[in-house]
Amino acid sequence: MSFPGKVFNIAAKDFRVELRSKERLYSMMIFSLLVMVIFNFAFDPGAEYIREVAPGILWVALIFSATLGLNKTFAAEKDQDCLQGLMLAPMDRSGIYFGKLLGNLVLSLIISGITLPFFSIFFNIPIVSSLPQLLFVIFLAILGFITVGTLFAAISVGVKGGEMMLPLLLFPVEVPVIIAAVKATGMILDGKLLIDYSMWLKMLAIFDVIFIVVSYVAFEYLIEE
């Protein structure tokens, strides 16, 4: 089997497990919607300033719900003592990383797709006309977040209190992604042209490329106990 086929099989296995239990899916979805509800009561949807705070609200929901999913990246393998077996599989260990990355990415994008309509309804912000640009920013930002998050999830899986350790490692590194995502989203919702927020898109793309390469090189060594 080719390397992409092995990566897809790992991602498909994780997705099938998730579809049976729906543990991560439900927890991520409930958290994301809960953030929308809380901020909906905290801010008046008709207020003039809502467009200024709305991008931050959206990314609080998406980033923290994605972190919930990342905490469970290697949970099944750890609970069943299957991680060593996965590492002994006849494939480059980077395939494990990319399989987990793909599974986490798909799950987080699904949650993002569920969150967006509620965001538009709760805060009375039309997003239909700017949906393609908004989805592109979400894809780049979520990819960057999941790229680093999957790597750090491999580090924390064998550490006592790893679920507490993961956010402490992750959020400082992800500051450029969060800033760029919030800035680009705000400009898109304000109807700005591509040239106005292209700098933030470039920042997201550069971050994604750098950390995909770094993770590819480092994963084999970090997954070792």
N, C-alpha and C positions, 0 to 999 in steps of 0.2 A: 504494500500500500504506500502511496506517495505521502510526503510530509504534510501537504494540505489536507489529505484525507484523514490522517491520524489526528490532526488538530481538530478537524470537524467532528470526528468521532468522540473526542473528549468533551467538546462543547455540547454535542447532542446528548451524550450520557448525562451530563449535568442538567441539561434542560428537561430531559425525561424525568429525572429524579425530582426536579422542582415542580413539574406538572402534576406529579403524584401527591406530593406533600403540600405544595403551594405555600410553604412556610415563609420563604423570603419574599415571594410576590405579594402576599397579603400584608406582611409587616411593612414593606416598603410603600405599598399603595396607601395603607391606613395612615402612616406617618406623613406622607406627602399631602394627603387631603386634610389631615388634621392641622398642618401648618397653614394651609389655605383658609380653613375655617377660623382659626385663631386670629390671623391677621385681618380677616374680613371683619371681625368684630372690633379689632383694635383700631382700624382705619375706616373712615367713611369712603365707600366706593365712589361717591360722587365728588369727592374733594379734588381741588386743583392739583394738589401735591402728590396725588396717588401715582401719577406716571413716573415721578421721581423715585419713589420707593418700591414700585412694583417689580422692577428687574431684580432687586435684592431679595424680595420675598420669594420670587420664583426660584432663584438659585439656592436660597436656604432650603427650600423643599426638595429640590433635585439633588443637591450635594449631600445632604444628610440622609436622605433615603438611599442614595447609592452607597453611602458608608455602611448602612445596615446590611446591605447585600454583600459587601466586600468582607464583612466579618465572618460570613458563612462560606467563603470561597472554598476552603479546604476542610470544612467541618465534617463532611461525610467520610472523607478519607481518614481523618484523624480519629473519629469515633469508632470506625471499623478497623483501624490499624491497616489501612490499605495504601497509605502514602508510599511506604517502601516498595510495595508491589508495583505501584504506578511508576516509581523511579527506575525500577528494574526492567520496565518494558523496553523492547528492542527499538528504541527511537531516541532521537536527540531530545534531551530534557527541556530544551526550549519549546518543544512541541506541547509539553504540559502547560507551560506558561501561556502560550498563544491560545490553547484550547480553553483555559480558564478565563483568559482575557475576552475571548469571543463570547463565552457564555455570560459573563458579567455585563458586557457591553449590550448584548441583546436585551437582557433583563432590565437594565437601567433605561434603555431607549423606550421599552414598552411602558415603563412607569412614567417617563417624560411625556409620551403620547397621551397617557391617561390624565396627567396633571394639567396639560395645556388648556383643554376646554374648561375645566373648573376654574383655572386662573383667569381666563377671559370672562367667564360668567360672574364670578365673585367680585372682581374689581372693575367690571364694566369696561374692559379694554378690548377693542376689536383687533383680532390678530389674523383674520382670513387673508387680507391683502398682503401682509408681510410674512405669511406662514413659511414659504420656501426659504427665505433668508433666516428666519428664526430657527427653523429645523436644522439648517446648516451649521449655525453657531452652536446649537445644542449638541449636534453630533461631534463637532471638533472638541468642545469643552468636556463632554462626557468621555470621549475617547482618551483625552489627556488625563482626566481624573482616574479612570479605570486602569489605564496603563500603569501608573505609579501605584495605585491601590492594590492591584493584583500582585505586584512585586512585593510590596510591604506585607500583604496578607501571607505570602510564603515565608517571610521572615518571622512573623508573629505567631504562626500556627504551632510551632513547637515551644513557645515561651509561655510560662505561667502568667496568666492575666493578659493574654495576647489581645483580647477584645478591647481592653483598655489601652493597650500599647499602640494599636493600629492608628487610631485618630491622632495620637500625639506625634507619631512619625509622619503621618500623611498630610495634615493640614498645613504645616509650615512650608512644605515643598509645593503644595498646590496653590499657594497664594497668587502666583502669576496667572494661573488658569482661571481662578475665581474672579480676579479683577478684570481680566480681559472679557470673560463671559458676561459679567454684569454691565460693563461699559458698552459692549457691542449690542447686547439685548436692549439696553436703554435707547441707544441711537436708532435701532430698528423700529422700536415701538413709537419713537418720535417722528418716524417717516424720513430719516436721513438717507442720503444716497450711499452706495457702496464705498465710494472713495472716502467718505467721512469716517467709516469704521474699519477700513481695510487694514489699518495698522494693527488693530486688535485681532483680526482674523489671522494675520501673519504671525503674531505672537503665539496664538493657539496652535497654528500649524507647525511652527518651529519647535515648540514645547513637545508636541506629539511625536515628531520625528526623533528628536534627541532622546527622549525617554523610552521610546520603543527600541532604539538601538542599544541604549544602556541596559535596559531590562533583558534584552536578548543575550547580551554578553554576560550579565551578572547572575541571571537566574540559576544557572547550573551550580554555582558556588553557594548561593544564598539558601537554596533548598536543602542543602546538607545540614544535618543536625550539628 
